[in-house]
């Protein structure tokens, strides 16, 4: 820290504001907001940071500049604008609205209605922006079906119309326009349509319905039934569109809802605009984290950024947790129960679904990023000292105490490495004893790893609860590996995660990717162990009967099983068939043995 930075830290005011960090070349590194500038900025230099990027940022700070404002809200607004303008290296990239389309009602006589990506401050009305172009096109299509609004760019001033400057075009002749260019439609009647369209865009359908019903009634009264039917069809179109709007609560009129879901690298922020009880706008974005931003920081920025870009100004805002910021003329509410909580849960659900969609896409186009993210998430969820790039899982298999084996499966970067699988035939344990078996196998596995100088795993996963984990730890301690390898147990019933010395298990979210990886390791070790156990038990069953035949050795048994496959087929084979395989002398011994066995069974 240079003298300039030290002096700045000592003289910072305890007021709201924005701080800017610069490196020695004068490049802007980071912009932040603070309720108390002195306390916030000094916190960067007064503690050791876990985040490597944050440590690098602090190391490169050569100069600090601040801007004082009246409130934390003003600081957040200013921070938002500075980030967009300068895009500092260590800030989350906040998007602008240039990529999103708007619906424009042009400020002119007989206003046109069209989509645009350029917002011009000429008095025209802009609605949006729409994150979904498809949604916007559906809305414009509805307006075109319901109303006859001009599409030409003529200057329809009173003078031009009186002087017959323009002639009606094809749109008039096919019924899409009522010909205001030649005075066939009054400005009053046209503006009545525009008012109804404006309300539809806002999500208010009652005036549009009233307008259409009045017209239909007039046509019917004048016996113009064909025109009345056309209006009735349009009412049907309007009702169908309205039905597609997600009705969340008829008692909630005008609310903005914000929620967030995040992991180690990214945050996913959703907003919903509720108007007249229906969701009329929804948008979710992925924000890449740069430092150690909290969900609270990110959601506050999301509220400001989305409110600016999407022109959100509802008096009530629903959020999932308390925020420190206060927004003038807008009330922030954390719903706990009822319809408000239901709406918030719907927003949270959108963030989670969007996150899963992004992860699926990432897994396809960028598998390395997908793997890195899962490994980082596992490190956090399981409270490990490093990412579990190398996991070894153990499971014991025995049925009725016979032929016990223990399986060791290996996962690298979250995927099975089958060439590294190992099976252990239990040597020192008599009968079914899972605890003793686990202790033997763990000792044999890692004593050999140490003797051969192989790499130790980052994580050992024991299939079982506290008992199996404790047995495995006995061997880990005998080998002097306590603290050098992370080891946990996973119990099947409730998927509890047990740690050495901790009597209380950890419960992971049933949908978490960390739990899914652990379950995969556990299930794979169980599958591998069961398969090998069955093979061994089956082979022993075959050989135990053949081994009792006098004068028949292992090589002869192998030849017999290779050709006849089963003991039953060997029993039923003729003397000639057996002679062709093992010779006459041994064939006679086999036939005599099974013949005596049958006679004993009959007797």
N, C-alpha and C positions, 0 to 999 in steps of 0.2 A: 504494500500500500504506500503510495507516494505522499508527499507532504500536502499536495493540493487536495487530495481525497480526504486526508485526516482533518484538514482545516474545514472542509465542507461538512464533514460529519459532525464536527463540533458546533457548527453554526446553524444547522438545520432548524426550521421552526416546527412547533408542534401543532401544525394546522393541516387541513386537507389539501391535497395537491397531487401533481404528477411528477415523477422523477424519471430522468433519462440518463442512461449509462453510456459513456463513450470510451473507445480504446485510444491508444496513444496516437493512432493515425487520424483521429477525429471521426471514425465511423460510429454511427449509432448502433449500439448492441441490444439495448432493451429499454422498453417504456413500461412503467408501472404506475398504479394509482395507490393512494394511501389515505386513510382517515387521519393518520398522524404521520407526517413525513419523517420526523426525527426518529420515531420508534421503528417505523417500517424499514427505512434505508439502513439504519444502524444494524438491524437484525441480520442483514446479509454478511456483515463483517464480524459479528460477535459470536458466531457458532460454527461448528463443523457440519457441512452439508453431506447428506447421503448421496445426492445426485451428482454424478460426475460432470454433467453439463453445467450444473449450477456452480460447482467448484471452478470449472474453467472460466465461466462468465466472471465470477468475482475476481479471479486472478488477472483478467484482462481489463478490468475497469481502471481507467486512467483519469477520468473526469466525470463529474456529476453535475447535472443541471436540473433545476426544479421549477415548476410553475405552480403558484398558489391559487386556489379557487375557494369558493364559499362553502361547498359541501362535498361529501364523498360521491354523491350522484353526479355533480358537475365534473369531478375528477374522472369518473368512469366514462362520461361522454367525451371528455378531452382525450383520455387515453385511447378510446376507440378510434377517434379521428386520426390521431398521430400514428397509430399502428397501421391503419389503412394507407396513410400517405407515405410513410417511410419504410414499412415492412421490415422492422429490425430482425436481425438473425435469430434472436432467442425468444421472440414473441410468437404466439399462435397467429397464423395467417388468417385475418378476418376478411371475408369476402365482401365485394361490393355488389350492387344490384344490376350491373351491366349485362349479365348473362341471363337475367330473368325477364320475361315479357310482362307487359302491363296491358290492361284494357283502357283505352283512351276515349273519353267523350269530348270531342273537339269544341273549343270555345269559338262559336260562329253561329250565324243564323242557320237553322235547320242542321244541327250538329251531326257530324258523322261519328260512327263508332267503329273502332278498329284496334288491332293489337300492335304494339310497338315495343322496342327495347330502349328507346331514347325518350327520357322524360325531359320535356322542355317547359320551362316556367313561363308559360304564356297565358295562364288563366284557365287552361283546359283541366278537366278532371281525369285523374289517373287512379285506377283500381288495381291492386296487386301489391307487389309482383307475384306472379304465379310460378311456383316451383315446378309444377307439372303443366307442360304445354298442352297435353291432352285434355286436362281439365278445362283450361282456358278455351280451347277450340270447341269443346262440348257446350260451354256457356255461350260462346258467340253463335254457335249453330242454333241453340235454343232461341236466342234473340232474333235471329234471321227468320226462324220458323214462325215466331209470334208476331213480329212487327215489320212494317214496311218502311225501312230507313234507307235513305239514299247512300250510294257508294261513290258518287262522282265527286270531283274536287272543285266544282264550279263555285264562284263567288255569288251566292244567292242573295244579294242585297235587294232591297225593295226597288231601287232604280233599275237594276239589271232585269228583274222579273217584269216590271212595268214596260220596259223597252223591248220585251220579247227577245232578249239576247240569246236564250238557250232553247233548245227543243228537247222533248222527252226522248229517252233512249230505249234500248231493248229492255232494260230492267223494268220500265213502266209497262211495257206491252206484255211482259210475262207475269206481271202482278207483284213484283218485288219492291216496287216504289210507287207512290201515289202522285208523282209529278209535281213537287213543289217548285221546280225550275220554271214551270209555265203557269204557276198560280193555281194548280188543281188541288192543292192541299194547303190549308191555312197554317200559319205559324203556331197558333194556339193548339190546334189538333196535333201537330207534329210534336210540340213540347210536352203534350200530355203523354205521348208515347215514350218520350225520353225520360220523363219522371218515373214511369212504370219500369223502364229498362234499368234505370239507376237503382231502384229498389230491389229488383231481381239480382243484380250484381252484388248488392249488399246482403242478400239472403232473405229479404222481406218480400213475400209473395202475395200478400193480401190485396194490396192496391192493384197489382197486375191482374189478379182474378176479378176484382170489382170492375176494372176498365173493360176487360173482355166480356164479362157477363152483361154489362150495360149495352155494349155494342150488339151482342147476340140478341138481347131482348128487343132492341130497336129494330133490328132486321126482321125478327119474327113478327113484331107488331105490324110492320109494313109488308108482311107476307113475302119477304125476301128470304125464303127458307134455305136456298142454296148457300147464300152468304152466312146465314145463321149457323148452318152446319159446319162451314169452314171455321167459324169462331169456336164452335163446340169442339172441333178436332184440336184446335190450338189449346183450349183449356185442358184437354186430355194430355197433350204434350207437356204442358206446364206441371200438371199433377204428377206425371211420370217422373219428370226431372226432380221435383220436390221430394218425391218418395225415395230417390236415390241418396238424398242428403242424410247423413247419419244423425238421427234424432237422439240426443243424449239426455235432454231434460227440458220439458216445456216451461219449467219455472226459472231457468237460467237464461237471461236475455243477451248480455254482452260481456264476454269474459275472454281473456287471453290466458292460455295454459302453457306452462313451460316445465320440462323435465329433462333429466340427464342420466345416462348410463356410461360408465367409463371403465377402462382397464389400465394397464401400465403405460401404454403408448397413446391411446386415443380416447377421446370423449365423443359421445353421440348425443346431440341436443335436439329436442323436438319442441315445436310449438304448435298449438291448435287455437284457432279463432272460433269461438262459439257465439253465434248470433241467432236470436229467436229460438233457442233451444237446439240448434243444429250446428254441426261442424261445417263451416263454409270454407275453411282454409287449414291446411296442415303441411308442415315441412320438417324434415329431419336432415341434419348435417353431421358429417364426421370431422372432428377437429383434432389435429395431431398435437400432442403435448410436446412442449419444448423444455420445460423445467419441471418443477414439482408443484404444478398448479393443482389446487384443491377443486373438488366439485363445486364448492360454493363460489370460488373465484370464476370458474368457467361459466356457471349458470348466470351469474351477474352480468358477465360480458355478453353471454348469449341473449339475455333479455334486452340489453341496450342495442346490440347489433341487429337483432331481428326486428326490434321495434322501429329502428331507423329504416331498414331495408324494406320491410313489409308494411310500413305505415300503420303500426299497431298503436292504438290509443285507448283501449278499453280501460274503464276506471278500476276494474278488479283484475288481479293477476293471481293465478293459482300456481304454487310451486311445491315441491316435495319436502322441503326443509326450510328452516328459518334462514333468512339472509340478513346481513348487517346493513345493507344499503336501504335507504328510503327514497322512493321516487315521487316527486311532486305530483299531486292530484291523482295518484294511482295507489290503490290499496293492495298490499301483498298479503295473501292468505295461504296458510298451510292446512288444507282440508284433512280432517281426521276420520269422518264418517259420512255416510249418506251419499247423495247424488254428486256433490262436489268431489268427494274422494273417488267416486266411480269415474268421473271425467279425468281426474289426475292419473288414475291407474291406467286408463286407456292411452294417455300420452306416454307414460312409462313403457307400456307394452310396445308402442310404436318404436321407441328407442332400442328396445331389446331385439325386436324383429329386424330392424334396419341393421343393427350390429351383426346379427347372424348372417344376413344377406351379404354384408361387406366381407365378413370372414370367409364365407364360401367362395366368393369371387377371388379373394386374396389367395386362398389355398390353391386355386387353379392357376392364376397368373403370376403369383409370387410365393412359391412354397417355402422359400427360406424365411421370408418375413412372417409367414404363418407359424413356422416352427419356432422362430425366435420369440414370437409373442407368447406362445403357449409355454415355452420354457421359463420365460420371465414371470408369467402369471403363476406357474407352479411354485417358483421360488417364493413369491409373495404369499400365496395361499397356504403353503406348508411351512412357512417361516424357516426356510433353509438358508444356509450361509452362501450357497452358490446354486446356479441353475442345475437341475437334475438331468444333465445331458446323457448320463450313463446310469441306468436303473437296473438292478437285479432283484428279481422276485422269487420267493421260495414258497413251496407248498408240499405237504406230506401226503402220500397216498398209501393206504392199506385197507384191505377188505377182510374182515374177520381175523385181523392180526397176521395175515399171511403175506409173504413176499413184500415187505415194506420198501418203498422207494421214496426219494424226495427229489422234486424237480427244481431246477434253477433256470429261469428264463432271463434273457438280457434284452433290454430296450435301449436303443440309441437315438437320441433326438425325438423321443416319443414314439418310435416305431420298432417292431420286433426285429432283432438280429438273430435269426434262427441258427446260423452257423455257430453262434456262441452258446447255444443252449447246452445244459449239462444235466445228466441224471445220476443220482447217487443211490447205490444199493446199500441199505442200512446194515452196518456190520456189528455194532456194539450193543444194540438195543434189542431186548427180548420182548415180544408181544407188542400190542398197540400202545405206544407211549409217544404222543405227539411232541411233548415238551423235550424229552430226552433225544428224540430223533432230530428235532430242530437244532438242538445244541451240538449234536455230533456233526451234522451236515454243514452248519455255518463254520464250525472250526476247521473241518476238512477243506472247505472251499477256500477260505481266506488264508489259511496257513500255506496252501499251495500257491495262491496268488502272490503272497509275500516271498515265498521261496524262489519263485520263477521271475520275480521282478515285474510282474504285470501291473497294469493300472487298476487302482481301487475304484469301485463305483462311487458316484456322487450320492446315490440313495439306495438303501436296501429296503425292500418292501416285504414284510412277513405276513403271510395269510393267516390271520388269527388275532386274538385279543391280547390282553395283558400277559397271560401265561406264556404263550408262544414268544412274544416279544422279550419277556424276561429271560427265557431260556436262550434265545439268540444272543442277548446281551452278555450272558455268562461267557460265551465263546469270544465275543468281541473284546471283553475285558481281559481274558486270558492271552489274547493276541496283542494286547496293548493298542487297540484301534479305537478305543472310546474317544470321541471328539474328532477323529480323523475321517469317519464315515457317518453320514446321517442315516438313521434307521428308524422306521416307523412300522406299526402294525395296522392292518385293516380288518375289522370284524365284519362278518357277512350280514348279520341280522339287520342292523341299522346303518351299516357302512361307517361305523365310528373309526376315527383315526387316532391311534394311541402313540404317545411319545414316551421315551425313557424318563422315568421319574415323575411323570405327570399323571395323577389318578383320574383326571377328567379328560374325556376324549374330545377331539375336534370334529364338528359336524360341518361338512361342506354342502353347499347348495347342490341339490340333486341334478341340476342341469349344468353344473360347472364343468369346464373342460378339464380342469385338474382332476376332479373325481373320475371323469370318464377315462383318463389315461391310467389312473391307479386301478380302476376296475378292469381295464384291458390287460394290464400286467398280471393282476390277480387271477383273472379268468384264463389267461394263457398259461400260467404256471399250473393251474388246476387241470386244464385240458392235457397239457404235455405230460404231467405226472400220471394222470389216470390212464392215458394211452400206453405209456411205458409199463405201468404196473400191470395192466391187463395182458400185455404181451409176455411179460415175465411169468405171470401166474399161469398163463396158458401153456407156455413152453415147459414150465416145471411140471404141469399136470400131464403133458404128453410123456415127458422123460421119466417121471417117477415110476410109471408102470413098466416101461421098457427097461429101465435100469435094473429092475428086479430079476430079469432073465439071466440066468447063469451063462457065462461065455459070450455075452453080447456087450461090446464096448461102445464108447461115445461115437466113434467113427461109423460103426455099423448103424447105430441109432440115427445118425445124421443122414446116412444114405437111404434108410427106410422112410424117414419123414419127408425127405426130398422127393421121393418117388410116389409114396402113397398118401402124403399130406396129413392123414389123421391116423390115430391109433386104431380106430374102429375098422378102417380099411385094411390095416396091417393084420388085424385079427381075422378078417374074412378072406384074406388072400389065400390062394391055393399054394401047395408046396412048390409047384412048378414056378409060379410067379415070384415067390420069395427066393427060390434058387437062382433065378435069372438076375436078381439084384445082389444078394449077399453070399451066394454059394450054397451047396447042398447041406453041408455040415451045420452051418448056422441057421439055415432055413428049417432044418429038422428040430433044432433046439427051440426055435420060436413057436413052431406048430405044437410041439410037445408041451411047452409051457402054457399056452392058451388052452390047449385041450384039457390039461390037468385042472386049470382054473375053472373051466366050465363044469367039469365033473364035480369039483368041490362045491360049486354054487348049487348044482342039482341035488347033491347029497344033503 
